[in-house]
């Protein structure tokens, strides 16, 4: 009986040893395969697909860039390609600085510079607004409102009205004047924008 048991134990030990040996082969083979695949990837380098995606992502915004406030191409001035409006703004800015630095003696130069800047700015803002390229509704409505406010205050001063009326009456006129101009200019821009979008869609 003891010999039979010893024989069975020996056979079971041999089987266990053979099982662990066969089970250990794929375990030892897996790191080798992983190292081989990693070495082949390092040798061949990354796949070209991510590079193509990056290049397309880099070039797409540049090719499709548009002015966020404008639709289509900027409208050209009648005197294109001469930049008269830009030069007028530049000269007016220089005159404004010089007149401000001179103090009381430079007031004529200061007002002339401010006027030049205003004219140059109004020229291209009105052109962009009427063509439907970009809206300047609030600015174009505020400038006439300021002119009406100043004219009303000066008229009341010339008539000898009390000082309180110089402030209250012009302010009371500002609200309806600005509202009327804002609505009118907004409608003009919306009509021009629709025509511009329609013309671009037909190209």
PyMOL commands that place a pseudoatom at each C-alpha (Angstrom):
pseudoatom trace, name=CA, resn=UNK, resi=1, chain=A, elem=C, hetatm=0, pos=[0.000, 0.000, 0.000]
pseudoatom trace, name=CA, resn=UNK, resi=2, chain=A, elem=C, hetatm=0, pos=[2.821, 2.399, 0.832]
pseudoatom trace, name=CA, resn=UNK, resi=3, chain=A, elem=C, hetatm=0, pos=[4.508, 1.723, -2.507]
pseudoatom trace, name=CA, resn=UNK, resi=4, chain=A, elem=C, hetatm=0, pos=[1.293, 2.387, -4.433]
pseudoatom trace, name=CA, resn=UNK, resi=5, chain=A, elem=C, hetatm=0, pos=[0.710, 5.681, -2.597]
pseudoatom trace, name=CA, resn=UNK, resi=6, chain=A, elem=C, hetatm=0, pos=[4.264, 6.777, -3.215]
pseudoatom trace, name=CA, resn=UNK, resi=7, chain=A, elem=C, hetatm=0, pos=[3.859, 5.970, -6.903]
pseudoatom trace, name=CA, resn=UNK, resi=8, chain=A, elem=C, hetatm=0, pos=[0.667, 8.026, -7.138]
pseudoatom trace, name=CA, resn=UNK, resi=9, chain=A, elem=C, hetatm=0, pos=[2.288, 10.942, -5.328]
pseudoatom trace, name=CA, resn=UNK, resi=10, chain=A, elem=C, hetatm=0, pos=[5.223, 10.860, -7.717]
pseudoatom trace, name=CA, resn=UNK, resi=11, chain=A, elem=C, hetatm=0, pos=[2.914, 10.838, -10.715]
pseudoatom trace, name=CA, resn=UNK, resi=12, chain=A, elem=C, hetatm=0, pos=[0.876, 13.751, -9.330]
pseudoatom trace, name=CA, resn=UNK, resi=13, chain=A, elem=C, hetatm=0, pos=[4.024, 15.737, -8.664]
pseudoatom trace, name=CA, resn=UNK, resi=14, chain=A, elem=C, hetatm=0, pos=[5.224, 15.100, -12.196]
pseudoatom trace, name=CA, resn=UNK, resi=15, chain=A, elem=C, hetatm=0, pos=[1.891, 16.191, -13.614]
pseudoatom trace, name=CA, resn=UNK, resi=16, chain=A, elem=C, hetatm=0, pos=[1.863, 19.385, -11.539]
pseudoatom trace, name=CA, resn=UNK, resi=17, chain=A, elem=C, hetatm=0, pos=[5.394, 20.149, -12.597]
pseudoatom trace, name=CA, resn=UNK, resi=18, chain=A, elem=C, hetatm=0, pos=[4.492, 19.612, -16.244]
pseudoatom trace, name=CA, resn=UNK, resi=19, chain=A, elem=C, hetatm=0, pos=[1.376, 21.801, -15.861]
pseudoatom trace, name=CA, resn=UNK, resi=20, chain=A, elem=C, hetatm=0, pos=[3.303, 24.658, -14.276]
pseudoatom trace, name=CA, resn=UNK, resi=21, chain=A, elem=C, hetatm=0, pos=[5.944, 24.359, -16.946]
pseudoatom trace, name=CA, resn=UNK, resi=22, chain=A, elem=C, hetatm=0, pos=[3.432, 24.537, -19.759]
pseudoatom trace, name=CA, resn=UNK, resi=23, chain=A, elem=C, hetatm=0, pos=[1.508, 27.328, -18.018]
pseudoatom trace, name=CA, resn=UNK, resi=24, chain=A, elem=C, hetatm=0, pos=[4.679, 29.326, -17.505]
pseudoatom trace, name=CA, resn=UNK, resi=25, chain=A, elem=C, hetatm=0, pos=[5.611, 29.317, -21.188]
pseudoatom trace, name=CA, resn=UNK, resi=26, chain=A, elem=C, hetatm=0, pos=[2.984, 31.864, -22.345]
pseudoatom trace, name=CA, resn=UNK, resi=27, chain=A, elem=C, hetatm=0, pos=[3.616, 33.933, -19.210]
pseudoatom trace, name=CA, resn=UNK, resi=28, chain=A, elem=C, hetatm=0, pos=[7.284, 34.213, -20.101]
pseudoatom trace, name=CA, resn=UNK, resi=29, chain=A, elem=C, hetatm=0, pos=[6.442, 34.731, -23.770]
pseudoatom trace, name=CA, resn=UNK, resi=30, chain=A, elem=C, hetatm=0, pos=[4.050, 37.675, -23.253]
pseudoatom trace, name=CA, resn=UNK, resi=31, chain=A, elem=C, hetatm=0, pos=[6.695, 40.199, -22.038]
pseudoatom trace, name=CA, resn=UNK, resi=32, chain=A, elem=C, hetatm=0, pos=[8.925, 39.213, -24.913]
pseudoatom trace, name=CA, resn=UNK, resi=33, chain=A, elem=C, hetatm=0, pos=[6.136, 39.842, -27.422]
pseudoatom trace, name=CA, resn=UNK, resi=34, chain=A, elem=C, hetatm=0, pos=[5.294, 43.185, -25.761]
pseudoatom trace, name=CA, resn=UNK, resi=35, chain=A, elem=C, hetatm=0, pos=[8.937, 44.232, -25.869]
pseudoatom trace, name=CA, resn=UNK, resi=36, chain=A, elem=C, hetatm=0, pos=[9.187, 43.218, -29.499]
pseudoatom trace, name=CA, resn=UNK, resi=37, chain=A, elem=C, hetatm=0, pos=[6.073, 45.196, -30.455]
pseudoatom trace, name=CA, resn=UNK, resi=38, chain=A, elem=C, hetatm=0, pos=[7.330, 48.239, -28.515]
pseudoatom trace, name=CA, resn=UNK, resi=39, chain=A, elem=C, hetatm=0, pos=[10.715, 47.997, -30.225]
pseudoatom trace, name=CA, resn=UNK, resi=40, chain=A, elem=C, hetatm=0, pos=[9.056, 47.733, -33.658]
pseudoatom trace, name=CA, resn=UNK, resi=41, chain=A, elem=C, hetatm=0, pos=[6.884, 50.801, -32.915]
pseudoatom trace, name=CA, resn=UNK, resi=42, chain=A, elem=C, hetatm=0, pos=[9.914, 52.785, -31.763]
pseudoatom trace, name=CA, resn=UNK, resi=43, chain=A, elem=C, hetatm=0, pos=[11.817, 51.760, -34.899]
pseudoatom trace, name=CA, resn=UNK, resi=44, chain=A, elem=C, hetatm=0, pos=[9.024, 52.536, -37.350]
pseudoatom trace, name=CA, resn=UNK, resi=45, chain=A, elem=C, hetatm=0, pos=[7.880, 55.709, -35.526]
pseudoatom trace, name=CA, resn=UNK, resi=46, chain=A, elem=C, hetatm=0, pos=[4.304, 57.011, -35.090]
pseudoatom trace, name=CA, resn=UNK, resi=47, chain=A, elem=C, hetatm=0, pos=[1.720, 56.446, -37.779]
pseudoatom trace, name=CA, resn=UNK, resi=48, chain=A, elem=C, hetatm=0, pos=[1.238, 59.270, -40.310]
pseudoatom trace, name=CA, resn=UNK, resi=49, chain=A, elem=C, hetatm=0, pos=[-2.482, 59.660, -39.572]
pseudoatom trace, name=CA, resn=UNK, resi=50, chain=A, elem=C, hetatm=0, pos=[-2.152, 61.913, -36.485]
pseudoatom trace, name=CA, resn=UNK, resi=51, chain=A, elem=C, hetatm=0, pos=[0.243, 64.150, -38.424]
pseudoatom trace, name=CA, resn=UNK, resi=52, chain=A, elem=C, hetatm=0, pos=[-2.269, 64.557, -41.222]
pseudoatom trace, name=CA, resn=UNK, resi=53, chain=A, elem=C, hetatm=0, pos=[-4.993, 65.445, -38.756]
pseudoatom trace, name=CA, resn=UNK, resi=54, chain=A, elem=C, hetatm=0, pos=[-2.790, 68.057, -37.092]
pseudoatom trace, name=CA, resn=UNK, resi=55, chain=A, elem=C, hetatm=0, pos=[-1.861, 69.616, -40.402]
pseudoatom trace, name=CA, resn=UNK, resi=56, chain=A, elem=C, hetatm=0, pos=[-5.512, 69.833, -41.435]
pseudoatom trace, name=CA, resn=UNK, resi=57, chain=A, elem=C, hetatm=0, pos=[-6.471, 71.351, -38.085]
pseudoatom trace, name=CA, resn=UNK, resi=58, chain=A, elem=C, hetatm=0, pos=[-3.694, 73.926, -38.401]
pseudoatom trace, name=CA, resn=UNK, resi=59, chain=A, elem=C, hetatm=0, pos=[-4.517, 74.958, -41.953]
pseudoatom trace, name=CA, resn=UNK, resi=60, chain=A, elem=C, hetatm=0, pos=[-8.317, 74.970, -41.683]
pseudoatom trace, name=CA, resn=UNK, resi=61, chain=A, elem=C, hetatm=0, pos=[-8.725, 78.040, -39.418]
pseudoatom trace, name=CA, resn=UNK, resi=62, chain=A, elem=C, hetatm=0, pos=[-6.290, 80.055, -41.508]
pseudoatom trace, name=CA, resn=UNK, resi=63, chain=A, elem=C, hetatm=0, pos=[-8.007, 79.229, -44.787]
pseudoatom trace, name=CA, resn=UNK, resi=64, chain=A, elem=C, hetatm=0, pos=[-11.512, 79.881, -43.426]
pseudoatom trace, name=CA, resn=UNK, resi=65, chain=A, elem=C, hetatm=0, pos=[-10.722, 82.950, -41.328]
pseudoatom trace, name=CA, resn=UNK, resi=66, chain=A, elem=C, hetatm=0, pos=[-13.291, 85.697, -41.504]
pseudoatom trace, name=CA, resn=UNK, resi=67, chain=A, elem=C, hetatm=0, pos=[-13.705, 88.969, -39.717]
pseudoatom trace, name=CA, resn=UNK, resi=68, chain=A, elem=C, hetatm=0, pos=[-16.049, 88.194, -36.785]
pseudoatom trace, name=CA, resn=UNK, resi=69, chain=A, elem=C, hetatm=0, pos=[-18.017, 91.405, -37.348]
pseudoatom trace, name=CA, resn=UNK, resi=70, chain=A, elem=C, hetatm=0, pos=[-18.056, 91.417, -41.137]
pseudoatom trace, name=CA, resn=UNK, resi=71, chain=A, elem=C, hetatm=0, pos=[-19.619, 89.404, -43.942]
pseudoatom trace, name=CA, resn=UNK, resi=72, chain=A, elem=C, hetatm=0, pos=[-17.722, 89.063, -47.195]
pseudoatom trace, name=CA, resn=UNK, resi=73, chain=A, elem=C, hetatm=0, pos=[-15.045, 91.502, -48.305]
pseudoatom trace, name=CA, resn=UNK, resi=74, chain=A, elem=C, hetatm=0, pos=[-14.620, 94.964, -46.851]
pseudoatom trace, name=CA, resn=UNK, resi=75, chain=A, elem=C, hetatm=0, pos=[-16.231, 97.617, -49.084]
pseudoatom trace, name=CA, resn=UNK, resi=76, chain=A, elem=C, hetatm=0, pos=[-13.669, 99.730, -50.909]
pseudoatom trace, name=CA, resn=UNK, resi=77, chain=A, elem=C, hetatm=0, pos=[-13.660, 103.515, -50.833]
pseudoatom trace, name=CA, resn=UNK, resi=78, chain=A, elem=C, hetatm=0, pos=[-14.279, 105.494, -54.045]
pseudoatom trace, name=CA, resn=UNK, resi=79, chain=A, elem=C, hetatm=0, pos=[-10.622, 106.604, -53.984]
pseudoatom trace, name=CA, resn=UNK, resi=80, chain=A, elem=C, hetatm=0, pos=[-9.229, 103.084, -53.525]
pseudoatom trace, name=CA, resn=UNK, resi=81, chain=A, elem=C, hetatm=0, pos=[-6.298, 102.196, -53.279]
pseudoatom trace, name=CA, resn=UNK, resi=82, chain=A, elem=C, hetatm=0, pos=[-5.373, 105.555, -51.701]
pseudoatom trace, name=CA, resn=UNK, resi=83, chain=A, elem=C, hetatm=0, pos=[-5.938, 105.409, -47.896]
pseudoatom trace, name=CA, resn=UNK, resi=84, chain=A, elem=C, hetatm=0, pos=[-7.269, 108.931, -47.459]
pseudoatom trace, name=CA, resn=UNK, resi=85, chain=A, elem=C, hetatm=0, pos=[-9.483, 108.097, -44.471]
pseudoatom trace, name=CA, resn=UNK, resi=86, chain=A, elem=C, hetatm=0, pos=[-6.649, 106.383, -42.607]
pseudoatom trace, name=CA, resn=UNK, resi=87, chain=A, elem=C, hetatm=0, pos=[-4.302, 109.294, -43.316]
pseudoatom trace, name=CA, resn=UNK, resi=88, chain=A, elem=C, hetatm=0, pos=[-6.939, 111.758, -42.134]
pseudoatom trace, name=CA, resn=UNK, resi=89, chain=A, elem=C, hetatm=0, pos=[-7.320, 109.857, -38.858]
pseudoatom trace, name=CA, resn=UNK, resi=90, chain=A, elem=C, hetatm=0, pos=[-3.537, 109.724, -38.393]
pseudoatom trace, name=CA, resn=UNK, resi=91, chain=A, elem=C, hetatm=0, pos=[-3.057, 113.445, -39.068]
pseudoatom trace, name=CA, resn=UNK, resi=92, chain=A, elem=C, hetatm=0, pos=[-5.992, 114.285, -36.823]
pseudoatom trace, name=CA, resn=UNK, resi=93, chain=A, elem=C, hetatm=0, pos=[-4.568, 112.189, -33.984]
pseudoatom trace, name=CA, resn=UNK, resi=94, chain=A, elem=C, hetatm=0, pos=[-1.210, 113.946, -34.283]
pseudoatom trace, name=CA, resn=UNK, resi=95, chain=A, elem=C, hetatm=0, pos=[-2.904, 117.359, -34.333]
pseudoatom trace, name=CA, resn=UNK, resi=96, chain=A, elem=C, hetatm=0, pos=[-4.979, 116.437, -31.282]
pseudoatom trace, name=CA, resn=UNK, resi=97, chain=A, elem=C, hetatm=0, pos=[-1.879, 115.487, -29.294]
pseudoatom trace, name=CA, resn=UNK, resi=98, chain=A, elem=C, hetatm=0, pos=[0.027, 118.622, -30.351]
pseudoatom trace, name=CA, resn=UNK, resi=99, chain=A, elem=C, hetatm=0, pos=[-2.897, 120.902, -29.556]
pseudoatom trace, name=CA, resn=UNK, resi=100, chain=A, elem=C, hetatm=0, pos=[-3.409, 119.278, -26.168]
pseudoatom trace, name=CA, resn=UNK, resi=101, chain=A, elem=C, hetatm=0, pos=[0.252, 119.701, -25.242]
pseudoatom trace, name=CA, resn=UNK, resi=102, chain=A, elem=C, hetatm=0, pos=[0.238, 123.394, -26.175]
pseudoatom trace, name=CA, resn=UNK, resi=103, chain=A, elem=C, hetatm=0, pos=[-2.571, 124.157, -23.768]
pseudoatom trace, name=CA, resn=UNK, resi=104, chain=A, elem=C, hetatm=0, pos=[-4.710, 127.241, -24.385]
pseudoatom trace, name=CA, resn=UNK, resi=105, chain=A, elem=C, hetatm=0, pos=[-2.628, 128.314, -27.389]
pseudoatom trace, name=CA, resn=UNK, resi=106, chain=A, elem=C, hetatm=0, pos=[-3.207, 124.996, -29.115]
pseudoatom trace, name=CA, resn=UNK, resi=107, chain=A, elem=C, hetatm=0, pos=[-6.997, 124.880, -28.925]
pseudoatom trace, name=CA, resn=UNK, resi=108, chain=A, elem=C, hetatm=0, pos=[-7.511, 125.544, -32.662]
pseudoatom trace, name=CA, resn=UNK, resi=109, chain=A, elem=C, hetatm=0, pos=[-5.129, 122.710, -33.494]
pseudoatom trace, name=CA, resn=UNK, resi=110, chain=A, elem=C, hetatm=0, pos=[-6.849, 120.489, -30.922]
pseudoatom trace, name=CA, resn=UNK, resi=111, chain=A, elem=C, hetatm=0, pos=[-10.331, 121.040, -32.367]
pseudoatom trace, name=CA, resn=UNK, resi=112, chain=A, elem=C, hetatm=0, pos=[-9.045, 120.679, -35.931]
pseudoatom trace, name=CA, resn=UNK, resi=113, chain=A, elem=C, hetatm=0, pos=[-7.409, 117.367, -35.016]
pseudoatom trace, name=CA, resn=UNK, resi=114, chain=A, elem=C, hetatm=0, pos=[-10.576, 116.087, -33.347]
pseudoatom trace, name=CA, resn=UNK, resi=115, chain=A, elem=C, hetatm=0, pos=[-12.594, 117.089, -36.384]
pseudoatom trace, name=CA, resn=UNK, resi=116, chain=A, elem=C, hetatm=0, pos=[-10.217, 115.284, -38.728]
pseudoatom trace, name=CA, resn=UNK, resi=117, chain=A, elem=C, hetatm=0, pos=[-10.382, 112.120, -36.639]
pseudoatom trace, name=CA, resn=UNK, resi=118, chain=A, elem=C, hetatm=0, pos=[-14.177, 112.290, -36.574]
pseudoatom trace, name=CA, resn=UNK, resi=119, chain=A, elem=C, hetatm=0, pos=[-14.448, 112.794, -40.338]
pseudoatom trace, name=CA, resn=UNK, resi=120, chain=A, elem=C, hetatm=0, pos=[-12.092, 109.920, -41.124]
pseudoatom trace, name=CA, resn=UNK, resi=121, chain=A, elem=C, hetatm=0, pos=[-13.887, 107.621, -38.707]
pseudoatom trace, name=CA, resn=UNK, resi=122, chain=A, elem=C, hetatm=0, pos=[-17.325, 108.542, -39.990]
pseudoatom trace, name=CA, resn=UNK, resi=123, chain=A, elem=C, hetatm=0, pos=[-16.302, 107.922, -43.581]
pseudoatom trace, name=CA, resn=UNK, resi=124, chain=A, elem=C, hetatm=0, pos=[-15.411, 104.252, -43.202]
pseudoatom trace, name=CA, resn=UNK, resi=125, chain=A, elem=C, hetatm=0, pos=[-18.061, 103.499, -40.557]
pseudoatom trace, name=CA, resn=UNK, resi=126, chain=A, elem=C, hetatm=0, pos=[-20.844, 104.850, -42.765]
pseudoatom trace, name=CA, resn=UNK, resi=127, chain=A, elem=C, hetatm=0, pos=[-19.426, 102.937, -45.742]
pseudoatom trace, name=CA, resn=UNK, resi=128, chain=A, elem=C, hetatm=0, pos=[-19.303, 99.667, -43.806]
pseudoatom trace, name=CA, resn=UNK, resi=129, chain=A, elem=C, hetatm=0, pos=[-22.746, 100.210, -42.275]
pseudoatom trace, name=CA, resn=UNK, resi=130, chain=A, elem=C, hetatm=0, pos=[-24.577, 101.084, -45.493]
pseudoatom trace, name=CA, resn=UNK, resi=131, chain=A, elem=C, hetatm=0, pos=[-23.002, 98.202, -47.395]
pseudoatom trace, name=CA, resn=UNK, resi=132, chain=A, elem=C, hetatm=0, pos=[-24.052, 95.651, -44.755]
pseudoatom trace, name=CA, resn=UNK, resi=133, chain=A, elem=C, hetatm=0, pos=[-20.476, 94.640, -43.989]
pseudoatom trace, name=CA, resn=UNK, resi=134, chain=A, elem=C, hetatm=0, pos=[-20.425, 95.605, -40.295]
pseudoatom trace, name=CA, resn=UNK, resi=135, chain=A, elem=C, hetatm=0, pos=[-22.928, 97.360, -38.020]
pseudoatom trace, name=CA, resn=UNK, resi=136, chain=A, elem=C, hetatm=0, pos=[-22.052, 100.703, -36.375]
pseudoatom trace, name=CA, resn=UNK, resi=137, chain=A, elem=C, hetatm=0, pos=[-25.584, 101.537, -35.291]
pseudoatom trace, name=CA, resn=UNK, resi=138, chain=A, elem=C, hetatm=0, pos=[-24.932, 102.853, -31.784]
pseudoatom trace, name=CA, resn=UNK, resi=139, chain=A, elem=C, hetatm=0, pos=[-21.989, 105.017, -32.819]
pseudoatom trace, name=CA, resn=UNK, resi=140, chain=A, elem=C, hetatm=0, pos=[-23.743, 106.501, -35.860]
pseudoatom trace, name=CA, resn=UNK, resi=141, chain=A, elem=C, hetatm=0, pos=[-26.810, 107.259, -33.735]
pseudoatom trace, name=CA, resn=UNK, resi=142, chain=A, elem=C, hetatm=0, pos=[-24.823, 108.755, -30.862]
pseudoatom trace, name=CA, resn=UNK, resi=143, chain=A, elem=C, hetatm=0, pos=[-22.934, 111.348, -32.932]
pseudoatom trace, name=CA, resn=UNK, resi=144, chain=A, elem=C, hetatm=0, pos=[-26.037, 113.185, -34.266]
pseudoatom trace, name=CA, resn=UNK, resi=145, chain=A, elem=C, hetatm=0, pos=[-27.591, 112.916, -30.828]
pseudoatom trace, name=CA, resn=UNK, resi=146, chain=A, elem=C, hetatm=0, pos=[-24.552, 114.644, -29.322]
pseudoatom trace, name=CA, resn=UNK, resi=147, chain=A, elem=C, hetatm=0, pos=[-24.774, 117.371, -31.965]
pseudoatom trace, name=CA, resn=UNK, resi=148, chain=A, elem=C, hetatm=0, pos=[-28.464, 117.954, -31.184]
pseudoatom trace, name=CA, resn=UNK, resi=149, chain=A, elem=C, hetatm=0, pos=[-27.658, 118.005, -27.454]
pseudoatom trace, name=CA, resn=UNK, resi=150, chain=A, elem=C, hetatm=0, pos=[-24.919, 120.618, -27.921]
pseudoatom trace, name=CA, resn=UNK, resi=151, chain=A, elem=C, hetatm=0, pos=[-27.047, 122.750, -30.232]
pseudoatom trace, name=CA, resn=UNK, resi=152, chain=A, elem=C, hetatm=0, pos=[-29.955, 122.749, -27.768]
pseudoatom trace, name=CA, resn=UNK, resi=153, chain=A, elem=C, hetatm=0, pos=[-27.703, 123.662, -24.829]
pseudoatom trace, name=CA, resn=UNK, resi=154, chain=A, elem=C, hetatm=0, pos=[-26.038, 126.497, -26.750]
pseudoatom trace, name=CA, resn=UNK, resi=155, chain=A, elem=C, hetatm=0, pos=[-29.404, 127.800, -27.967]
pseudoatom trace, name=CA, resn=UNK, resi=156, chain=A, elem=C, hetatm=0, pos=[-30.809, 127.904, -24.459]
pseudoatom trace, name=CA, resn=UNK, resi=157, chain=A, elem=C, hetatm=0, pos=[-27.674, 129.623, -23.217]
pseudoatom trace, name=CA, resn=UNK, resi=158, chain=A, elem=C, hetatm=0, pos=[-27.922, 132.250, -25.954]
pseudoatom trace, name=CA, resn=UNK, resi=159, chain=A, elem=C, hetatm=0, pos=[-31.577, 132.887, -25.094]
pseudoatom trace, name=CA, resn=UNK, resi=160, chain=A, elem=C, hetatm=0, pos=[-30.649, 133.471, -21.462]
pseudoatom trace, name=CA, resn=UNK, resi=161, chain=A, elem=C, hetatm=0, pos=[-32.515, 130.495, -20.061]
pseudoatom trace, name=CA, resn=UNK, resi=162, chain=A, elem=C, hetatm=0, pos=[-31.773, 129.315, -16.508]
pseudoatom trace, name=CA, resn=UNK, resi=163, chain=A, elem=C, hetatm=0, pos=[-28.863, 126.939, -16.035]
pseudoatom trace, name=CA, resn=UNK, resi=164, chain=A, elem=C, hetatm=0, pos=[-31.097, 124.036, -15.055]
pseudoatom trace, name=CA, resn=UNK, resi=165, chain=A, elem=C, hetatm=0, pos=[-32.760, 124.068, -18.471]
pseudoatom trace, name=CA, resn=UNK, resi=166, chain=A, elem=C, hetatm=0, pos=[-29.354, 123.695, -20.174]
pseudoatom trace, name=CA, resn=UNK, resi=167, chain=A, elem=C, hetatm=0, pos=[-29.147, 120.228, -18.638]
pseudoatom trace, name=CA, resn=UNK, resi=168, chain=A, elem=C, hetatm=0, pos=[-32.760, 119.008, -18.482]
pseudoatom trace, name=CA, resn=UNK, resi=169, chain=A, elem=C, hetatm=0, pos=[-33.991, 120.038, -21.935]
pseudoatom trace, name=CA, resn=UNK, resi=170, chain=A, elem=C, hetatm=0, pos=[-31.063, 118.559, -23.937]
pseudoatom trace, name=CA, resn=UNK, resi=171, chain=A, elem=C, hetatm=0, pos=[-31.270, 115.328, -21.959]
pseudoatom trace, name=CA, resn=UNK, resi=172, chain=A, elem=C, hetatm=0, pos=[-35.012, 115.129, -22.660]
pseudoatom trace, name=CA, resn=UNK, resi=173, chain=A, elem=C, hetatm=0, pos=[-34.267, 115.483, -26.373]
pseudoatom trace, name=CA, resn=UNK, resi=174, chain=A, elem=C, hetatm=0, pos=[-31.490, 112.880, -26.369]
pseudoatom trace, name=CA, resn=UNK, resi=175, chain=A, elem=C, hetatm=0, pos=[-33.748, 109.888, -25.706]
pseudoatom trace, name=CA, resn=UNK, resi=176, chain=A, elem=C, hetatm=0, pos=[-36.220, 110.277, -28.606]
pseudoatom trace, name=CA, resn=UNK, resi=177, chain=A, elem=C, hetatm=0, pos=[-33.539, 111.422, -31.057]
pseudoatom trace, name=CA, resn=UNK, resi=178, chain=A, elem=C, hetatm=0, pos=[-31.248, 108.489, -30.261]
pseudoatom trace, name=CA, resn=UNK, resi=179, chain=A, elem=C, hetatm=0, pos=[-34.133, 105.981, -30.351]
pseudoatom trace, name=CA, resn=UNK, resi=180, chain=A, elem=C, hetatm=0, pos=[-35.343, 107.230, -33.750]
pseudoatom trace, name=CA, resn=UNK, resi=181, chain=A, elem=C, hetatm=0, pos=[-31.860, 107.216, -35.286]
pseudoatom trace, name=CA, resn=UNK, resi=182, chain=A, elem=C, hetatm=0, pos=[-31.005, 103.817, -33.803]
pseudoatom trace, name=CA, resn=UNK, resi=183, chain=A, elem=C, hetatm=0, pos=[-34.113, 102.139, -35.241]
pseudoatom trace, name=CA, resn=UNK, resi=184, chain=A, elem=C, hetatm=0, pos=[-33.669, 103.774, -38.647]
pseudoatom trace, name=CA, resn=UNK, resi=185, chain=A, elem=C, hetatm=0, pos=[-29.995, 102.871, -38.915]
pseudoatom trace, name=CA, resn=UNK, resi=186, chain=A, elem=C, hetatm=0, pos=[-30.634, 99.348, -37.703]
pseudoatom trace, name=CA, resn=UNK, resi=187, chain=A, elem=C, hetatm=0, pos=[-33.253, 98.769, -40.379]
pseudoatom trace, name=CA, resn=UNK, resi=188, chain=A, elem=C, hetatm=0, pos=[-30.915, 100.150, -43.052]
pseudoatom trace, name=CA, resn=UNK, resi=189, chain=A, elem=C, hetatm=0, pos=[-28.142, 97.804, -41.966]
pseudoatom trace, name=CA, resn=UNK, resi=190, chain=A, elem=C, hetatm=0, pos=[-30.383, 94.737, -41.831]
pseudoatom trace, name=CA, resn=UNK, resi=191, chain=A, elem=C, hetatm=0, pos=[-31.630, 95.352, -45.376]
pseudoatom trace, name=CA, resn=UNK, resi=192, chain=A, elem=C, hetatm=0, pos=[-28.081, 95.814, -46.667]
pseudoatom trace, name=CA, resn=UNK, resi=193, chain=A, elem=C, hetatm=0, pos=[-26.882, 92.703, -44.787]
pseudoatom trace, name=CA, resn=UNK, resi=194, chain=A, elem=C, hetatm=0, pos=[-29.613, 90.556, -46.341]
pseudoatom trace, name=CA, resn=UNK, resi=195, chain=A, elem=C, hetatm=0, pos=[-28.686, 91.768, -49.810]
pseudoatom trace, name=CA, resn=UNK, resi=196, chain=A, elem=C, hetatm=0, pos=[-25.006, 91.072, -49.145]
pseudoatom trace, name=CA, resn=UNK, resi=197, chain=A, elem=C, hetatm=0, pos=[-25.657, 87.559, -47.846]
pseudoatom trace, name=CA, resn=UNK, resi=198, chain=A, elem=C, hetatm=0, pos=[-27.912, 86.811, -50.816]
pseudoatom trace, name=CA, resn=UNK, resi=199, chain=A, elem=C, hetatm=0, pos=[-25.281, 88.067, -53.262]
pseudoatom trace, name=CA, resn=UNK, resi=200, chain=A, elem=C, hetatm=0, pos=[-22.585, 85.928, -51.592]
pseudoatom trace, name=CA, resn=UNK, resi=201, chain=A, elem=C, hetatm=0, pos=[-24.783, 82.823, -51.658]
pseudoatom trace, name=CA, resn=UNK, resi=202, chain=A, elem=C, hetatm=0, pos=[-25.271, 83.137, -55.420]
pseudoatom trace, name=CA, resn=UNK, resi=203, chain=A, elem=C, hetatm=0, pos=[-21.528, 83.119, -56.137]
for i in range(1, 203): cmd.bond("trace and resi %d" % i, "trace and resi %d" % (i + 1))
show_as sticks, trace
zoom trace
